[in-house]
């Protein structure tokens, strides 16, 4: 940060020096005289072009790096995943479980979440599991996600799908039978 501020201060000092040299050079030289604001504008425009050329590579590199990190980045989700409303305890294994589920759900799969209370809340779960979508209305969920359910609920899910994938006790991903 200080290095960048030093570079900026150097560029500003260089701009002032170039504009000063243009004004002094015009006063000493003969011929047609331009008003000093015009000289200042010409000098600053020239320095701006030089500065753009000097910083084009690093700027392009920074933009490219940012776009690469944005694809599949979880930065926007980190707050959603780790926030916890007052009085509710964050269950860390839920975050790991959601990552595990996402890796196993097919794209655009419709899922239902077994009765669930956060954190994270269901909106956050929906965003984390994209491009899979929660079933709603007349849609029939092809998958059931159970996060932190009691043993009796897990047993009933296991009865529906004997091939249910168990992440940990109470954390299950089951394929619903198609009617």
N, C-alpha and C positions, 0 to 999 in steps of 0.2 A: 504494500500500500504506500509506504513512504517512498519507495523507489518510483512508483508511478507518479506521485506528487512531484518528486524531483524532476522527472522527465517533463511533466507539464509546465513547471516553473521555468525550465530551460527553454522550452518552446515559446513561452510567452516572452521571455527575455530576448530570444532570437528575433521574434516578430517586432518587438520595439526597436531593436538595433537595426534591422533591415529597413523599417519605415524611416528611422532617423537618417540612415545612410542615403536613402532615396531623396529625402527632403534636402539634406546638405548637398548632395551631388547636383541636384537641380539648381540650387542657389549659386553654386560655383560655376556650373557649366552655362554655356550660352544657349541660345536658341529659344524655342517655344517653351513657355513656362506653364505648368499645370498647377492648379490650386492644390495645396497640401492635403486636403481631404481625399482628392482623387489619387494622389500618390500613396496615401495611406491605404486606400482601398485596393490599389494595384499590388502593393507590397503584401498586404494580408491575404489577398486572393492567391498570390504566388506561394506564400508560406502554407496556406491551407492545402494547396495541391501537393506540396512536398510532404506535409504531415500525413495526408491521406495515403500517399504512396508508401511512406515509411511504416505506417500502421496497418496497411491493408492485409498483409499476411497474418499478423497476429489476430486481427479482428475476424478474418475469415476462419482462422483456426478455432477461435473461441466460439463462434457461431456454429461451426460444424460439430464441435465437441458438445455443445449444449443440445443440439438437435439429436445427436446420438444418444445422449443420456436421457432425453425426454421419451424416447421410444421404449416403452416398457418400464419406465422409471416408477418407483414407488414413493418418490418424495412427497407428492401431493397426498398420498394415502397414509403416510407415516403418522400424521397428526390424527387422522380419522381412526387409525388402528389403535393408537396408544392413549387417546383421550378416554377419560372415564368420568361419567357424571358423579356428582357429589353423592356419597353414600354407596356407590357401587365399586366393587373391586375388579380391577382388570385381571382377566384370566389369560396369562401369557400363552398357554398351550392352544388357545383359540386362534391366535395369529398363525402359529405353526400349522395348525389343523387346516385353516383356510388356504394357506399356500399349498398344502398337500392335496386338498380337494380340487383346487384350481388346476393342478397338474394332471388330475385324473378325469375331469369333466370334459366331454367333447365340446368343440366350439358351438355356440348357439344352442346348447342343451337347455331344456327347461327343467328347473329344479324347484323343490319346495323345501322350506326349512322347518324342521319339526319345532313345535312350540319353543320359542327361543326368547330369551331376554339378554340384552347386551351386558356389558360392552364387548366388542364394538356393536353399534346399533345395526339394524337391518339395512339401512341405506348404505352404510359403509361396506357391509358384506356384499351387497349387490354390486357396488363399484369394484371391489376386489375380485369378484368372480367373473367380471366381464371377459369375454363376449358371451358367456353363458348368462341366461336370464331367469329371473324368478317367474314361475307360472302364475297367471292371474286370470280371473274370470273363468271363461269356458276352457282355457288351456289346461291340459293335463300334465302334471309334472312327471317327467321321465326319471327323475332322480330325487331321492330324499336325503337331506343333509341333517344330521343330528349332532349338535354341539353341546356336550355337557349334559346329556339326558340321564335320568336314573336307570338302573339296571332293568327294570320292568319294561320301560319304553324301548331300550336297546333289544330286549328279547322279542318284543313284538315286531320290530324292524327286521330282525334276523329271521323271523317266521315268514315274512313276506318275501325276502330275498336271502336264500341260503348262501349266496355268494357275496353277501355284503362285505365291503371292505372296512375293516376296523382299524382306525388309527390308534386309538387308546380306549380304555373303558369309558363308555359314554360318548365317544366320538366316532361316528359311523357315516359312511357314504354307501347308500343302497340304490340299486336300480329297481324302479317300480315295474311291476308286470304290466304289459300292454293288454288292454281288454279288447 
